[in-house]
């Protein structure tokens, strides 16, 4: 594996199984919002979501202008300086 490169299988193991699974258990019908990055669309990620009944919103790749949390980060940054 190349340095600083994560495979979809690594992503599923570290993020989905490592952190996301506990969070999603708190919801009856979870919907995941991810961008269109290849790591999110690869077979291991798709299979994981399908097996757990997790829906995914379709979102353009690398579109921070459409990511509502970016406005929060900007406000926090502006207020901290």
C-alpha positions as a printed Julia matrix, in Angstrom:
81×3 Matrix{Float64}:
   0.0    0.0    0.0
   1.3    3.44  -0.91
   2.14   5.85   1.87
  -0.89   7.92   2.94
  -3.18   5.86   0.71
  -6.1    4.05   2.22
  -7.88   1.21   0.48
 -11.63   0.87   0.68
 -11.2   -2.25   2.82
  -8.98  -0.28   5.24
 -11.56   2.5    5.28
 -14.39   0.08   6.1
 -12.37  -1.57   8.89
 -11.13   1.65  10.45
 -14.04   4.04   9.93
 -17.23   2.05   9.41
 -16.47  -0.82  11.8
 -14.22   1.21  14.06
 -16.35   4.31  14.64
 -19.47   4.54  12.53
 -21.19   1.29  13.5
 -21.8    2.36  17.12
 -23.1    5.75  16.03
 -25.51   4.27  13.48
 -26.99   1.9   16.07
 -28.6    4.93  17.69
 -30.9    5.43  14.68
 -33.78   3.39  13.27
 -33.22   4.29   9.62
 -29.74   5.82   9.24
 -28.72   7.76   6.14
 -25.02   8.34   5.52
 -23.74  11.46   3.76
 -20.43  10.94   1.96
 -18.92  12.57  -1.08
 -18.39  10.64  -4.29
 -14.78   9.72  -3.49
 -13.82   6.32  -4.86
 -13.11   4.96  -1.39
 -16.78   5.54  -0.49
 -18.08   3.92  -3.69
 -15.88   0.82  -3.81
 -17.31  -2.67  -3.31
 -16.31  -3.1    0.37
 -18.06   0.13   1.38
 -21.14  -0.59  -0.72
 -21.38  -4.13   0.67
 -21.02  -2.92   4.26
 -23.82  -0.38   3.86
 -26.07  -2.85   2.05
 -25.61  -5.57   4.69
 -26.57  -3.11   7.43
 -29.39  -1.36   5.61
 -27.63   2.0    5.65
 -28.83   4.4    2.96
 -26.42   6.85   1.39
 -27.12  10.32   0.05
 -25.64  10.99  -3.37
 -23.11  13.79  -3.01
 -20.59  15.21  -5.51
 -16.91  14.42  -5.0
 -14.9   17.12  -3.24
 -17.65  19.72  -2.95
 -16.99  21.61   0.3
 -19.24  24.42  -0.93
 -22.17  22.02  -0.55
 -21.08  20.78   2.87
 -23.05  22.64   5.57
 -20.46  21.97   8.27
 -17.99  24.18   6.39
 -20.04  27.22   7.4
 -19.76  26.19  11.05
 -15.98  25.78  10.81
 -15.67  29.22   9.19
 -17.75  30.84  11.93
 -15.73  29.13  14.65
 -12.47  30.18  13.01
 -13.65  33.78  12.61
 -14.76  33.98  16.24
 -11.55  32.46  17.58
  -9.29  35.06  15.95
